[in-house]
């Protein structure tokens, strides 16, 4: 419980391996996560090889964690293995569609997060790479992912070489709704974001980016509408290419 | 670690409440999960009211856990709150698209699974309801989810009133790929599924359903191609209706 409460993402790692025994124990533990119909519609690709990390790196916009972490895990939606089993057993699979893209994503992400909680309990540090769904085509290529397999998230793992501050979170009242969704008034928005907007690091962030508000740093610099639309189109194309959309 | 390794889904609960203090502690802990750009693109709707559970129940095909659990949590993708913040701060949001449907799903699911691991550590039992993405329209209606909010998974939570057997999992070799994806030969498929296919409960399951193979129970009874296609179409329609697709 404490390691979950006190966690922070770790982006700098000691030059020290993770033993195969420990990694396997964590992956075994992760497989105990809930999975739809006990179908385990996921696979994990483990990258330890330096050359393979170099090939993965551009997909993650060259973020240094990819080459520096001893282990990079790419968690994939995988309805391929299940479909192959069906075909070997006189059963006609029907999992090449949007519903099973989403169901496989749920399966893969519950497994990924269980891995991360277990890893942190063992003293490892992790960082999720949101870039996975920006460049799924490059990742599929680097890891030779076939049809009906799709990379949904990536986690870098290693022994921490930094102890960053814990980042802020919105108050629970911003996240939790009793019985039905309660929409936010402009006053709610002000109140719920007041602490975040008051943080010196965020004020600095606005200044550095030459913006008036923190929100503008997100919409004009970090995640622009234009980039989001381009990524959505690419995502759709790769979902098609990997066989989830006809 | 032990509670993660020894876990099983719990579908029967004692008639005993979960205190608001404990629930809030677990939700606070869950919010420490990684989140893209620290944007927390999720919301959780907490259902405790018996009448509201009755309204939710059909969306989950009447599974008794929904009405019997003291707490039902619906985890939602939510880019609405973030977009409203942008609009209040002279910033133009661009999160009404497929990329942010997927990114929000990742955020919401990491948070959901952290909640579940923490809850189980406290002795609570949980069960995920995969039905959430089958009937997102009914859930959106029952919980009054507005545009840019989408229910991605549901968890029933309570104090366990059963101690079921732990279910089987595939051997780790079926899930983990070293460096690149290694495709499965029919012999691999046989070997990796041998244990699962030998289990008396699964042999019984084939017999009860009048099938020849376990795979056929999945393709012909539990998750048929036809139902999967219908659900995919509905999912797409609701993604559109909630504003994630134009």
Interface residues (C-beta under 8 A of the other chain):
Chain A: X1 X4 X5 X6 X7 X9 X24 X27 X28 X29 X31 X32 X33 X34 X36 X37 X38 X39 X40 X42 X43 X44 X45 X46 X47 X48 X49 X52 X76 X80 X81 X82 X84 X85 X86 X88 X89 X90 X91 X92 X93 X94 X95 X97 X98 X99 X100 X102 X103 X105 X106 X109 X110 X112 X113 X114 X116 X117 X118 X121 X122 X126 X127 X128 X130 X133 X134 X143 X144 X145 X146 X149 X152 X153 X166 X167 X168 X169 X170 X172 X174 X175 X176 X177 X178 X179 X180 X181 X183 X184 X186 X189 X190 X192 X193 X212 X213 X214 X215 X216 X218 X219 X220 X222 X223 X224 X225 X226 X228 X229 X231 X232 X235 X236
Chain B: X1 X4 X5 X6 X7 X9 X24 X27 X28 X29 X31 X32 X33 X34 X36 X37 X38 X39 X40 X42 X43 X44 X45 X46 X47 X48 X49 X52 X76 X80 X81 X82 X84 X85 X86 X88 X89 X90 X91 X92 X93 X94 X95 X97 X98 X99 X100 X102 X103 X105 X106 X109 X110 X112 X113 X114 X116 X117 X118 X121 X122 X126 X127 X128 X130 X133 X134 X143 X144 X145 X146 X149 X152 X153 X166 X167 X168 X169 X170 X172 X174 X175 X176 X177 X178 X179 X180 X181 X183 X184 X186 X189 X190 X192 X193 X212 X213 X214 X215 X216 X218 X219 X220 X222 X223 X224 X225 X226 X228 X229 X231 X232 X235 X236
